[in-house]
Amino acid sequence: MNDAPLIFWLEAGQTLSAPWQSEAGLPPPKNVRPADDTLSADAAYRLVTQGTALLWRGDFHNARQLLQALGRRVDRKPGKAGKAGGKAEAELASREVFHRHRLAQSQRARLLGQLLIQVEAGYRIPLRRAPEVGEACAAVLGPERGAFVISLRELLGLISAHEWRKKGVEIAALGGARIHPHYGVYSPLRGEYLDLVAAAPLPECQVAFDIGTGTGVLAALLARRGVAKVVATDTSPRALACAHENLERLGVAERVELLAADLFPPGRAGLIVSNPPWLPARPSSPLEAAVYDPDSRMLKGFLAGLAEHLEPGGEGWLIISDLAEHLGLRRREELLGWIAAAGLEVRGKHDIRPRHPKASDPDDPLHRARAAELTSLWRLATL
């Protein structure tokens, strides 16, 4: 924590400071004032919208309730003036709707991130009815930290992620076995793409590559399907540690080699699989890197390097959603052009409809695109 930026505030006539902690990469707030249970939700909302962060000194459960109240105010539907523009907004291009939606999400995160909690050494919160957070914090931040300040929203995210890590996500394609995602590693809650990998005809191969392994779920699935050796790569130390734990728990670690690498490992394989981020946009925080791929860098890199890493007769499996196409962020012709430019042909394509709740939620701002979305496994081979 020695290199962490500091935040400052005035309390009891003294200027105090503490290290700022944000795994989401949020900058430290510049204007901070203490707040407690006497502060109303309306007053708190006025302060955070004016750029004042609130360092909570009251009851912890009341802080959680205040965060929920702030969320309701941020999400409040517009009045009549806002409704008058609703038809015009519905006619905007899908790309504009997407960018507006992302901007609203960013503004929401910024405002709700203004409610702060001070954590003392040993991960103790000195507030009434505060929970024990030591295990959850240690899992992400390390076993020992001094005092720091963190946004309540992010702290609750750490706690929630730790519960998911303990509970795990049931994977039907693995026979109901569970994958335990670490904080900041993309969770395989959307299982339809795993169903595609489980059902696609497996080419004859002794070695497979899993590019961008994340939790290790695809590597585990390939090993369970009988691939003798899987080499799984990722650039994130957190992802590699997560994959190692999952592969050990599933009993397939001896058949999977984990490597820190940007895209491909050395050598060739008869099957190379990748599930890159689906949306070509810039992530607003490190935690969004599994969803947003600026300028389709990983997708283009996978396609451009696939031919030189495939064994003769081998296949590359690209698992990707067409949501970007429905949002106007990428055209199908662009994807086909990148495939052709890489000296590849499409051997087959397997599609599946999404099953997640947002696909059937008409109130979701991106509902029209989500309702039309298909997730596909593209079977690619060299020409």
C-alpha positions in Angstrom: 0.0 0.0 0.0 3.1 2.3 0.1 2.6 3.4 -3.5 -1.2 3.8 -3.2 -2.5 7.4 -3.7 -3.9 9.2 -0.7 -7.2 10.8 0.0 -7.6 13.7 2.4 -10.5 15.0 4.4 -11.2 17.4 7.3 -12.6 15.8 10.5 -12.8 17.2 14.0 -10.7 20.2 12.9 -7.9 18.1 11.6 -6.8 17.2 8.1 -6.6 13.4 7.9 -5.5 11.1 5.1 -5.5 7.4 4.2 -4.4 5.3 1.2 -7.0 4.9 -1.5 -7.8 1.4 -2.7 -9.6 0.6 -6.0 -9.2 -2.6 -7.9 -11.6 -1.1 -10.5 -9.0 1.6 -11.2 -11.1 4.5 -10.0 -9.1 7.7 -9.2 -9.1 8.9 -5.5 -11.9 11.4 -4.9 -10.6 15.0 -4.4 -13.4 16.3 -2.2 -14.3 14.1 0.8 -16.4 14.8 3.9 -17.5 12.6 6.8 -21.1 11.5 6.9 -23.3 9.5 9.2 -26.9 8.3 9.8 -28.2 11.9 10.2 -27.6 12.5 6.5 -30.7 12.0 4.4 -30.7 10.2 1.1 -31.7 13.4 -0.8 -28.9 15.4 0.8 -26.4 12.6 0.1 -27.6 12.5 -3.6 -27.1 16.3 -3.9 -23.6 16.0 -2.5 -22.4 13.1 -4.7 -23.8 14.8 -7.8 -21.8 17.9 -6.9 -18.6 15.8 -6.7 -18.4 15.3 -2.9 -17.5 11.9 -1.7 -19.0 10.7 1.7 -16.7 8.9 4.1 -19.2 6.9 6.2 -19.1 7.1 10.0 -22.5 5.7 10.9 -24.0 2.2 11.0 -22.8 -0.1 8.3 -26.3 -1.5 7.4 -27.5 2.1 7.1 -24.7 2.7 4.6 -25.9 -0.2 2.5 -29.4 1.2 2.6 -28.1 4.7 1.6 -26.3 3.1 -1.3 -29.5 1.5 -2.5 -31.4 4.8 -2.1 -28.7 6.6 -4.1 -29.1 3.9 -6.8 -32.8 4.5 -7.0 -32.3 8.2 -7.5 -29.6 7.7 -10.2 -32.0 5.2 -12.0 -35.0 7.4 -11.6 -37.1 7.5 -14.8 -37.3 11.0 -16.4 -40.5 13.0 -16.1 -42.7 14.2 -18.9 -39.9 16.1 -20.6 -37.8 12.9 -20.7 -40.7 10.8 -22.0 -41.3 13.2 -24.9 -37.9 12.4 -26.2 -38.4 8.6 -25.8 -39.6 8.1 -29.4 -36.7 10.0 -30.8 -34.2 8.0 -28.7 -35.8 4.8 -30.0 -35.1 5.9 -33.5 -31.4 6.4 -32.8 -28.9 4.0 -34.4 -28.2 1.0 -32.3 -24.6 2.2 -31.9 -25.7 5.5 -30.4 -28.0 3.7 -28.0 -25.1 1.5 -26.9 -22.8 4.4 -26.3 -25.4 6.3 -24.4 -26.0 3.1 -22.3 -22.3 2.8 -21.5 -22.1 6.5 -20.6 -25.0 6.1 -18.3 -23.4 3.0 -16.7 -20.1 4.9 -16.2 -21.9 7.9 -14.6 -23.8 5.6 -12.3 -20.7 3.8 -11.2 -19.0 7.2 -10.6 -21.8 8.5 -8.5 -22.4 5.4 -6.4 -18.6 5.1 -5.9 -18.7 8.3 -3.9 -19.9 6.5 -0.7 -16.7 5.5 1.1 -15.7 3.1 3.9 -12.6 3.2 5.9 -11.0 -0.2 6.6 -8.4 -0.6 9.3 -5.4 -2.8 9.5 -6.3 -6.5 9.5 -9.3 -5.8 7.3 -11.5 -4.6 10.2 -14.3 -2.1 9.6 -14.8 0.2 12.7 -18.5 0.7 12.2 -21.6 -0.6 14.0 -22.9 -3.9 12.6 -20.0 -4.1 10.1 -19.5 -7.6 8.7 -16.2 -9.6 8.8 -14.6 -8.9 5.5 -11.1 -10.3 6.2 -11.4 -13.4 4.1 -13.0 -11.7 1.1 -10.4 -8.8 1.1 -7.4 -11.1 1.6 -8.5 -13.3 -1.4 -8.2 -10.2 -3.6 -5.8 -7.8 -1.9 -3.4 -10.2 -0.2 -3.1 -11.5 3.3 -1.9 -8.3 5.0 -2.8 -4.7 4.3 -2.7 -1.6 6.4 -5.6 0.8 6.7 -7.2 2.2 3.5 -10.4 3.7 2.2 -12.5 2.0 -0.5 -15.9 2.7 -2.0 -18.7 0.8 -0.3 -19.9 -0.4 -3.8 -16.5 -1.9 -4.6 -16.2 -3.5 -1.1 -19.6 -5.1 -1.5 -18.4 -6.3 -4.9 -15.4 -8.0 -3.3 -17.6 -9.7 -0.8 -20.1 -10.9 -3.5 -17.2 -12.1 -5.7 -15.8 -14.1 -2.8 -19.2 -15.8 -2.2 -19.3 -16.7 -5.9 -15.8 -18.1 -5.6 -16.7 -20.3 -2.7 -20.0 -21.4 -4.1 -18.9 -21.8 -7.7 -21.0 -21.8 -10.9 -22.6 -25.1 -12.0 -21.6 -26.0 -15.6 -24.0 -28.4 -17.3 -21.4 -29.1 -20.1 -19.1 -30.5 -17.3 -21.8 -32.8 -16.0 -22.8 -30.4 -13.3 -19.3 -29.8 -11.9 -18.6 -26.3 -10.7 -16.2 -23.6 -11.8 -15.1 -21.2 -9.1 -14.3 -17.8 -10.6 -11.9 -15.4 -8.8 -12.5 -11.7 -8.5 -11.8 -10.0 -11.8 -12.0 -13.2 -13.9 -14.9 -13.6 -16.2 -17.5 -15.9 -14.8 -19.0 -18.6 -17.1 -22.6 -17.7 -16.0 -23.7 -17.7 -19.7 -23.4 -21.4 -20.4 -24.6 -21.5 -24.0 -21.2 -21.1 -25.5 -20.0 -24.0 -23.4 -22.8 -26.1 -24.9 -21.4 -25.3 -28.3 -17.9 -26.5 -27.4 -19.3 -29.6 -25.8 -21.3 -30.6 -28.9 -19.0 -29.5 -31.8 -17.3 -32.4 -33.7 -13.9 -32.8 -32.2 -11.1 -33.0 -34.8 -8.4 -35.7 -34.3 -5.7 -34.1 -32.2 -3.3 -34.8 -29.4 -2.7 -31.2 -28.5 -5.2 -28.3 -28.2 -4.6 -24.6 -27.3 -7.0 -22.6 -25.2 -6.3 -18.9 -25.9 -7.4 -16.6 -23.1 -8.4 -19.3 -20.7 -9.9 -17.2 -17.9 -11.3 -19.6 -15.3 -10.0 -22.6 -17.3 -13.5 -23.8 -18.1 -12.8 -24.4 -21.8 -9.5 -26.1 -21.1 -11.3 -28.4 -18.6 -14.0 -29.1 -21.1 -11.5 -30.1 -23.8 -9.7 -32.3 -21.4 -12.9 -34.0 -20.3 -13.7 -34.6 -24.0 -10.5 -36.6 -24.3 -7.8 -34.2 -25.6 -4.5 -35.6 -24.3 -2.9 -32.2 -23.7 -4.3 -28.7 -23.5 -2.0 -25.6 -23.4 -4.0 -22.8 -21.9 -2.8 -19.1 -22.1 -3.7 -15.9 -20.4 -2.1 -12.5 -19.7 -3.7 -12.1 -16.3 -1.9 -13.7 -13.2 -5.3 -13.7 -11.5 -6.8 -15.7 -14.3 -4.0 -18.2 -14.4 -4.2 -18.8 -10.6 -8.0 -19.2 -11.0 -7.6 -21.7 -13.8 -5.0 -23.7 -11.8 -7.4 -24.0 -8.9 -10.3 -25.1 -11.1 -8.3 -27.6 -13.1 -6.9 -29.1 -9.9 -10.4 -29.4 -8.4 -11.8 -31.0 -11.6 -9.0 -33.6 -11.7 -7.6 -32.6 -15.1 -4.6 -30.4 -14.1 -2.1 -33.1 -15.3 -3.4 -32.7 -18.8 -3.4 -28.9 -19.0 -0.3 -26.7 -19.1 -0.9 -23.1 -18.1 1.3 -20.3 -19.7 1.4 -16.6 -19.3 1.3 -15.5 -22.9 -0.4 -12.9 -25.1 -2.5 -15.1 -27.4 -0.5 -18.2 -28.7 2.0 -20.4 -27.0 4.9 -21.8 -29.0 4.3 -24.6 -31.4 1.3 -26.0 -33.2 -1.9 -27.7 -32.2 -4.7 -29.7 -34.0 -7.3 -27.6 -32.3 -7.1 -24.0 -31.1 -10.0 -22.5 -29.2 -10.7 -18.9 -28.2 -13.6 -17.1 -26.7 -12.4 -13.4 -27.0 -14.3 -10.4 -25.6 -17.3 -10.0 -27.7 -17.7 -6.2 -28.0 -15.2 -3.9 -29.7 -15.1 -1.0 -27.2 -12.7 0.4 -24.7 -13.1 -1.0 -21.2 -13.7 1.7 -18.6 -12.0 -0.4 -15.9 -9.6 -3.4 -15.7 -12.6 -5.5 -14.7 -14.3 -4.9 -18.1 -11.4 -6.3 -20.1 -13.1 -9.7 -20.5 -16.1 -8.0 -22.1 -14.7 -5.2 -24.2 -11.9 -5.6 -26.8 -10.7 -2.2 -28.1 -10.6 -2.2 -31.9 -11.2 -6.0 -31.8 -7.5 -6.4 -31.0 -7.7 -9.9 -29.5 -10.2 -11.2 -32.2 -7.9 -9.9 -35.0 -4.8 -11.3 -33.3 -6.4 -14.7 -32.9 -7.4 -14.8 -36.6 -4.2 -13.4 -37.9 -2.0 -15.9 -36.0 -4.2 -19.0 -36.3 -2.9 -20.4 -39.5 0.8 -20.5 -38.4 -0.1 -22.4 -35.2 -2.5 -24.9 -36.7 -1.3 -28.4 -37.6 -2.2 -29.6 -41.1 -5.9 -30.5 -41.1 -6.5 -28.8 -37.7 -9.3 -26.5 -36.8 -9.6 -23.2 -35.0 -12.7 -22.6 -33.0 -13.8 -19.0 -32.6 -16.6 -18.6 -30.1 -18.2 -15.2 -30.4 -21.6 -13.5 -30.2 -23.0 -11.4 -33.0 -24.3 -8.8 -30.5 -21.7 -6.4 -31.8 -23.2 -6.6 -35.2 -26.7 -5.9 -33.9 -25.3 -2.9 -32.0 -23.7 -1.5 -35.1 -20.2 -1.9 -33.7 -18.9 -4.5 -36.2 -20.2 -5.7 -39.5 -20.4 -9.4 -40.5 -18.4 -8.4 -43.7 -15.5 -7.2 -41.5 -15.3 -10.5 -39.6 -15.5 -12.5 -42.9 -12.8 -10.2 -44.3 -10.4 -10.8 -41.4 -11.0 -14.6 -41.7 -10.2 -14.5 -45.5 -7.2 -12.2 -45.0 -5.7 -14.7 -42.5 -5.8 -17.5 -45.1 -8.7 -19.3 -43.4 -11.9 -20.8 -44.5 -15.1 -21.6 -42.6 -15.6 -25.3 -42.3 -18.8 -25.0 -40.3 -20.7 -22.7 -37.9 -22.8 -23.8 -35.0 -25.3 -21.3 -33.4 -27.2 -21.1 -30.2 -29.7 -18.6 -28.7 -28.8 -16.8 -25.4 -30.6 -17.9 -22.3 -29.7 -15.1 -19.9 -32.5 -12.9 -18.5 -31.6 -9.7 -20.3 -32.4 -11.4 -23.6 -36.1 -11.4 -22.7 -36.2 -8.1 -20.7 -38.0 -5.5 -22.7 -36.9 -2.8 -20.3 -33.2 -3.4 -21.0 -31.9 -0.5 -23.1 -30.2 -3.0 -25.5 -33.2 -5.4 -25.6 -33.7 -5.2 -29.4 -30.0 -6.3 -30.0 -30.0 -8.9 -27.3 -33.2 -10.4 -28.5 -31.7 -11.0 -31.9 -28.3 -12.2 -30.6 -26.8 -15.5 -31.6 -23.7 -17.0 -30.1 -21.7 -19.0 -32.7 -18.8 -21.4 -32.8 -17.0 -20.8 -36.1 -14.9 -23.8 -37.2 -12.0 -22.4 -39.1 -9.3 -24.2 -41.2 -6.4 -23.1 -43.4 -7.0 -22.8 -47.1 
